[in-house]
Amino acid sequence: MRLSTRGRFAINAMVDLALRTPGQPVPLSDLALRHGISLSYLEQVFAKLRQHGLVESTRGPGGGYALGFRGDTISVADIVLAIEEGPSRAQRGQEDMTEALWEQLHCALLEHMKNISLHSLALQQKTKGFVVQERSTPKKSLVKKTAPTLPAPNAPNSVFALGSWLPTRA
């Protein structure tokens, strides 16, 4: 497992979702703007999160992403493991003399991340004074709009009427 900016972006975006109203989908474009992340990059991240059941997607107008069915039980380790792809032993090639050390560090780090819940990170942000800026949904008007009236044309409506219209204009 590697810790990269991809994992950091995923954790930030997931904390953002945890701060929102449960069940209300958040468009990825909103998350991309809020966190300064490319939309296409964020789509890749959320595809992996969705594959692991950490988020649910809703299509159509008013759609977006919300926390998955596990909601408050999601840990930082769940997010990082869904996003990061560590090299296998075959990809590393020759056995590393310090492999046991790195494996111990990996296990210790993973155990620590399992103890940090997404819910606790969201609560930390709320205590720091983070204010959720919900997207305003446009209200549909019940008043029927009237079509604007156009002035009557001062020109013929066909090529045939043009012949009779030209002599009167001259």
C-alpha positions as CSV (number, residue, x, y, z in Angstrom):
1,M,0.0,0.0,0.0
2,R,1.2,3.5,-0.9
3,L,0.0,6.7,0.6
4,S,-0.3,9.3,-2.2
5,T,-2.1,12.5,-3.1
6,R,-4.9,10.3,-4.6
7,G,-5.6,8.8,-1.2
8,R,-5.5,12.3,0.4
9,F,-8.0,13.6,-2.2
10,A,-10.2,10.6,-1.6
11,I,-10.2,11.2,2.2
12,N,-10.9,14.9,1.8
13,A,-13.8,14.3,-0.6
14,M,-15.3,11.6,1.7
15,V,-15.1,13.9,4.7
16,D,-16.9,16.5,2.6
17,L,-19.7,13.9,1.8
18,A,-19.9,12.9,5.5
19,L,-20.6,16.6,6.4
20,R,-23.5,16.8,4.0
21,T,-27.1,15.8,4.6
22,P,-27.4,12.0,4.6
23,G,-28.9,10.7,1.4
24,Q,-28.5,14.0,-0.5
25,P,-26.2,13.4,-3.5
26,V,-23.4,15.9,-4.1
27,P,-22.3,16.4,-7.7
28,L,-18.6,15.7,-8.4
29,S,-18.3,19.1,-10.1
30,D,-19.1,20.7,-6.7
31,L,-16.5,18.6,-4.9
32,A,-13.9,19.3,-7.7
33,L,-14.4,23.1,-7.3
34,R,-14.4,23.0,-3.5
35,H,-11.2,21.0,-3.3
36,G,-9.4,22.2,-6.4
37,I,-9.3,18.8,-8.0
38,S,-9.7,18.0,-11.6
39,L,-13.1,16.6,-12.4
40,S,-11.7,13.7,-14.5
41,Y,-9.3,12.8,-11.7
42,L,-12.1,12.8,-9.2
43,E,-14.2,10.6,-11.4
44,Q,-11.5,8.0,-11.4
45,V,-11.2,8.2,-7.6
46,F,-15.0,7.9,-7.1
47,A,-15.2,5.0,-9.5
48,K,-12.9,3.0,-7.2
49,L,-14.8,4.2,-4.1
50,R,-18.1,3.1,-5.7
51,Q,-16.6,-0.3,-6.6
52,H,-15.8,-0.9,-2.9
53,G,-19.3,0.2,-1.8
54,L,-18.0,3.3,0.0
55,V,-20.2,5.7,-2.0
56,E,-23.4,5.4,-3.9
57,S,-24.2,7.3,-7.1
58,T,-27.4,8.8,-8.3
59,R,-27.9,9.7,-12.0
60,G,-29.8,12.6,-13.6
61,P,-30.6,16.1,-12.5
62,G,-29.9,16.5,-8.8
63,G,-27.7,13.5,-8.9
64,G,-24.2,12.9,-7.6
65,Y,-22.6,10.9,-4.9
66,A,-23.5,10.1,-1.3
67,L,-21.9,7.9,1.4
68,G,-22.5,4.2,0.8
69,F,-24.6,1.9,3.0
70,R,-21.8,1.7,5.6
71,G,-22.0,5.4,6.3
72,D,-20.6,6.1,9.8
73,T,-18.6,2.8,10.0
74,I,-16.2,3.8,7.1
75,S,-12.6,4.1,8.3
76,V,-9.7,5.9,6.8
77,A,-8.2,2.5,6.1
78,D,-11.2,1.5,4.0
79,I,-10.8,4.6,1.9
80,V,-7.0,4.2,1.4
81,L,-7.3,0.5,0.6
82,A,-10.0,1.2,-2.0
83,I,-7.9,3.8,-3.7
84,E,-4.3,2.7,-3.4
85,E,-2.8,-0.1,-5.3
86,G,0.4,-1.4,-3.8
87,P,3.0,-3.3,-5.8
88,S,2.8,-7.0,-5.4
89,R,5.9,-9.0,-4.5
90,A,6.3,-10.0,-8.2
91,Q,6.3,-6.4,-9.3
92,R,9.0,-5.5,-6.7
93,G,11.3,-8.0,-8.2
94,Q,14.2,-8.9,-6.0
95,E,13.5,-9.5,-2.3
96,D,14.3,-6.4,-0.3
97,M,16.6,-6.9,2.7
98,T,14.4,-4.6,4.8
99,E,11.1,-6.1,3.6
100,A,10.2,-7.3,7.1
101,L,10.6,-3.7,8.4
102,W,8.4,-2.3,5.7
103,E,5.8,-4.9,6.3
104,Q,5.7,-4.1,10.1
105,L,5.4,-0.4,9.3
106,H,2.6,-1.1,6.8
107,C,0.7,-3.2,9.4
108,A,1.1,-0.6,12.1
109,L,0.0,2.2,9.8
110,L,-3.0,0.2,8.6
111,E,-4.1,-0.6,12.2
112,H,-3.9,3.1,13.1
113,M,-6.0,4.1,10.1
114,K,-8.6,1.4,11.0
115,N,-9.1,3.3,14.3
116,I,-9.9,6.6,12.6
117,S,-13.5,6.8,11.4
118,L,-14.8,9.0,8.7
119,H,-17.5,10.2,11.1
120,S,-14.8,11.3,13.7
121,L,-13.0,13.3,10.9
122,A,-16.3,15.0,10.0
123,L,-17.0,15.9,13.7
124,Q,-13.5,17.4,13.9
125,Q,-14.3,19.7,11.0
126,K,-17.6,20.7,12.6
127,T,-15.9,21.6,15.8
128,K,-13.4,23.7,13.9
129,G,-16.3,25.7,12.6
130,F,-16.6,24.3,9.1
131,V,-19.9,25.4,7.6
132,V,-21.5,23.2,5.0
133,Q,-22.5,25.2,1.9
134,E,-25.4,23.2,0.5
135,R,-26.1,23.7,-3.1
136,S,-29.3,25.7,-3.6
137,T,-31.9,24.0,-5.7
138,P,-33.8,26.3,-8.0
139,K,-37.5,26.5,-7.2
140,K,-39.8,25.8,-10.0
141,S,-42.4,28.5,-10.6
142,L,-46.1,27.6,-10.7
143,V,-46.9,30.8,-12.6
144,K,-47.2,30.2,-16.3
145,K,-45.0,32.5,-18.3
146,T,-46.6,34.1,-21.3
147,A,-44.8,34.0,-24.6
148,P,-43.7,37.4,-25.8
149,T,-45.7,38.9,-28.6
150,L,-43.8,39.6,-31.7
151,P,-44.5,42.6,-34.0
152,A,-46.2,41.8,-37.3
153,P,-43.7,41.4,-40.1
154,N,-43.3,44.2,-42.6
155,A,-42.1,41.9,-45.3
156,P,-43.6,39.2,-47.6
157,N,-43.8,35.7,-46.2
158,S,-42.9,33.9,-49.5
159,V,-41.1,34.4,-52.8
160,F,-44.4,34.6,-54.6
161,A,-45.7,37.5,-52.4
162,L,-42.4,39.3,-53.0
163,G,-43.3,40.0,-56.6
164,S,-46.5,41.8,-55.5
165,W,-44.9,43.5,-52.6
166,L,-42.0,45.1,-54.5
167,P,-44.0,47.4,-56.8
168,T,-45.8,48.9,-53.8
169,R,-42.6,49.7,-52.1
170,A,-41.1,51.6,-55.1
